[in-house]
Amino acid sequence: MPRRAAGFVGRTLWNEFRGIVADPVVRLLRRGPCALLLGCVACVGVIFFHAIAQYPVGATVVRVLGGVQGDLPLWLALLRTPVSLYVPALDLPVWAGLTSLFLAFALAELALGRARTLAVAYATTLAGTLAARVMIALGPGWWGLGLPPEAGRVLDTGPSAAVVGLFTYMAVTRRAPVLFTLTGGSMVWESIAVPNLAGREHLVAVGAAIVLAVVHGRLWRPPIRDLRRARECGPVPVPPARASDTE
């Protein structure tokens, strides 16, 4: 029994290493530095908006382009959400988060592709933003789900929800329990230790990423009956070569 358990753990860790580390590294070696485009763009965007926000005029520009709050009109919040990914949160250190930001977008681009990485990043960020509006609309109470109206004036920006969503999505699609535990567990601990708006949005981002990964797996997985039919039919017979083909 201990030998089986050790073998199962070893295979799980090896498969996770192959899916999260080895396979992206192989793709990086094949495609070259251009495969890290999204990670570089995300880091440069965060650094750029952080730099110009240090000046009064720049801070106004950043707030107009990417400042998202719960009390904004919905159409304006949706319009600013893509830019808000690159606007650093005020209560988080910018330079400390660049490593996780680069790793999330770079690994996701290598493992999932550029289009799906952008789709997951935007969908999880948007899910957190919309969930915050629902919590504020509910108001205090509702078994702890609602938020006071003051939360609508909190600046809701930063790529953290996208980072959490990408790591969770990769953990589910690549069957990486260690990465999933580290990502989901840290978000649960954050929401308990610091019960603020960001912690709740991160939990929503984790849930949205799980739903997206499960839906994608069901849509792209062939039905069981098709697999059985392919096995029953056996290999496709190859027609014999004609005499004209051999001449």
C-alpha positions in Angstrom: 0.0 0.0 0.0 2.7 2.6 0.8 4.5 1.6 -2.4 1.4 2.2 -4.4 0.8 5.5 -2.7 4.4 6.6 -3.4 4.1 5.5 -7.0 0.9 7.4 -7.5 2.4 10.6 -5.9 5.5 10.2 -8.0 3.6 9.8 -11.3 1.3 12.7 -10.4 4.3 15.0 -9.7 6.1 13.9 -12.8 3.1 14.5 -15.0 2.6 17.9 -13.4 6.3 18.8 -14.1 5.9 17.7 -17.7 2.7 19.7 -18.2 3.6 22.9 -16.4 7.4 23.1 -16.8 8.9 20.7 -19.4 6.4 21.1 -22.2 6.4 24.9 -22.1 10.2 24.9 -22.0 10.3 22.7 -25.1 7.8 25.0 -26.9 9.9 28.0 -25.9 13.0 26.4 -27.4 11.1 25.6 -30.7 9.4 29.0 -31.0 12.0 31.3 -29.6 11.7 34.5 -27.5 8.6 35.6 -29.5 6.7 33.0 -27.5 7.0 35.2 -24.4 5.3 38.2 -26.0 2.3 38.3 -23.7 4.4 38.1 -20.6 6.7 40.9 -21.8 3.8 43.1 -22.9 2.0 42.6 -19.5 5.0 43.6 -17.5 5.9 46.6 -19.7 2.3 47.8 -19.5 2.2 47.6 -15.7 5.6 49.4 -15.4 4.4 52.1 -17.9 1.2 52.8 -16.1 2.9 52.8 -12.7 5.5 55.2 -14.0 3.1 57.8 -15.4 0.8 57.5 -12.4 3.6 59.1 -10.2 2.7 62.5 -11.7 -0.6 64.3 -11.2 -1.4 64.5 -14.9 -0.4 60.9 -15.5 -2.5 59.7 -12.5 -5.5 61.4 -14.0 -4.9 59.8 -17.4 -4.5 56.4 -15.8 -7.7 56.8 -13.8 -9.7 57.9 -16.9 -8.4 55.1 -19.0 -8.3 52.2 -16.6 -9.8 53.2 -13.3 -12.6 50.7 -12.5 -14.9 51.2 -9.4 -18.1 49.5 -8.4 -20.1 52.7 -8.5 -19.3 53.4 -12.2 -21.9 52.8 -14.9 -21.6 49.3 -16.2 -20.8 50.3 -19.8 -17.9 52.5 -18.6 -16.6 49.8 -16.3 -16.6 47.3 -19.2 -14.9 49.8 -21.4 -12.1 50.4 -18.9 -11.7 46.7 -17.8 -9.1 45.7 -20.5 -6.9 48.7 -19.6 -7.3 48.1 -15.9 -5.4 44.8 -16.3 -2.2 46.9 -16.6 -3.0 49.5 -13.9 -1.3 48.3 -10.6 -3.4 48.1 -7.5 -2.6 50.8 -5.0 -2.2 48.5 -2.0 0.1 46.0 -3.7 3.8 46.4 -4.5 4.4 46.6 -8.2 7.9 45.1 -8.5 7.1 42.1 -6.3 4.1 41.1 -8.5 6.0 41.4 -11.8 7.5 37.9 -11.5 4.2 36.2 -10.9 2.6 38.3 -13.7 5.3 37.3 -16.2 5.2 33.7 -15.3 1.4 33.5 -15.5 1.2 35.0 -19.0 4.4 33.4 -20.3 3.5 29.9 -19.2 -0.1 30.3 -20.3 1.0 31.5 -23.8 3.3 28.5 -24.1 0.8 26.0 -22.8 -2.5 27.4 -24.0 -1.7 29.6 -26.9 -2.0 33.4 -27.3 -5.7 33.7 -28.0 -6.9 31.4 -25.2 -4.5 33.1 -22.7 -6.0 36.5 -23.5 -9.6 35.1 -23.3 -9.1 33.4 -19.9 -7.3 36.5 -18.5 -10.0 38.9 -19.6 -12.9 36.5 -18.6 -11.6 35.9 -15.1 -10.9 39.6 -14.6 -14.4 40.5 -15.9 -16.0 37.9 -13.7 -14.4 39.4 -10.6 -15.4 42.9 -11.6 -19.1 41.9 -12.2 -19.2 39.8 -9.0 -18.1 42.9 -7.0 -20.9 44.9 -8.5 -23.4 42.2 -7.5 -22.0 42.0 -3.9 -22.3 45.8 -3.6 -25.9 45.7 -5.0 -26.8 43.1 -2.4 -25.5 45.3 0.4 -24.4 44.2 3.9 -25.7 40.9 5.1 -26.7 38.0 2.8 -24.7 35.6 4.9 -21.6 37.7 4.4 -21.8 37.8 0.6 -22.9 41.4 0.4 -20.7 44.5 0.6 -21.4 48.0 2.0 -21.9 50.8 -0.5 -18.4 52.2 0.5 -16.8 49.4 -1.4 -18.1 50.9 -4.6 -15.6 53.7 -4.3 -12.6 51.4 -4.0 -10.3 51.4 -7.0 -10.5 47.9 -8.5 -7.5 47.5 -10.8 -4.5 45.3 -11.3 -3.7 42.0 -13.1 -3.9 39.8 -10.0 -7.3 38.3 -10.9 -6.0 37.4 -14.4 -2.8 35.9 -12.8 -4.9 33.8 -10.4 -7.3 32.8 -13.2 -4.5 31.7 -15.6 -2.7 29.6 -13.0 -6.0 28.0 -12.0 -7.0 27.3 -15.6 -3.6 25.7 -16.4 -3.8 23.6 -13.2 -7.2 22.2 -14.1 -6.5 21.6 -17.8 -3.0 20.2 -17.2 -4.1 18.2 -14.1 -1.6 19.9 -11.8 -2.8 19.4 -8.2 0.1 21.1 -6.6 -0.3 24.2 -8.6 -4.0 24.2 -8.0 -3.6 23.8 -4.3 -1.0 26.6 -4.1 -3.2 28.9 -6.1 -6.6 28.1 -4.7 -5.3 27.7 -1.1 -3.5 31.0 -1.1 -6.6 32.8 -2.3 -8.8 31.2 0.4 -6.2 32.2 3.0 -6.1 35.7 1.6 -9.8 36.1 1.8 -9.8 34.9 5.4 -6.8 36.8 6.6 -7.6 40.0 4.7 -11.4 40.1 4.1 -11.5 42.8 1.4 -12.8 43.3 -2.1 -9.7 42.0 -3.8 -9.8 38.7 -1.9 -13.3 38.0 -2.9 -12.6 38.9 -6.5 -9.7 36.4 -6.5 -11.9 33.7 -5.3 -14.4 34.5 -8.0 -11.5 34.4 -10.6 -10.6 30.9 -9.3 -14.2 29.7 -9.7 -14.5 31.3 -13.1 -11.3 29.6 -14.3 -12.4 26.2 -13.0 -15.7 26.6 -14.9 -13.9 27.6 -18.1 -11.5 24.7 -17.9 -14.2 22.2 -17.3 -16.4 23.5 -20.1 -13.4 23.5 -22.5 -12.5 20.0 -21.5 -16.1 18.8 -22.2 -16.4 20.6 -25.5 -13.1 19.3 -26.9 -13.2 15.8 -25.5 -14.5 13.2 -28.0 -17.6 11.3 -26.8 -17.0 7.8 -25.3 -19.1 6.1 -27.9 -16.8 7.6 -30.7 -13.7 6.2 -29.0 -15.4 2.8 -28.6 -16.4 2.8 -32.2 -12.9 3.7 -33.3 -11.5 0.8 -31.3 -14.1 -1.7 -32.6 -13.4 -0.7 -36.2 -9.7 -1.2 -35.9 -7.1 0.2 -38.2 -8.2 1.7 -41.5 -7.4 -0.7 -44.3 -4.9 0.6 -46.9 -5.9 0.0 -50.5 -3.4 -2.0 -52.5 -1.1 -0.1 -54.8 -1.9 -0.1 -58.4 0.5 -1.3 -61.1 0.7 2.2 -62.5 1.8 3.5 -59.1 4.8 1.2 -58.9 6.1 1.9 -62.4 
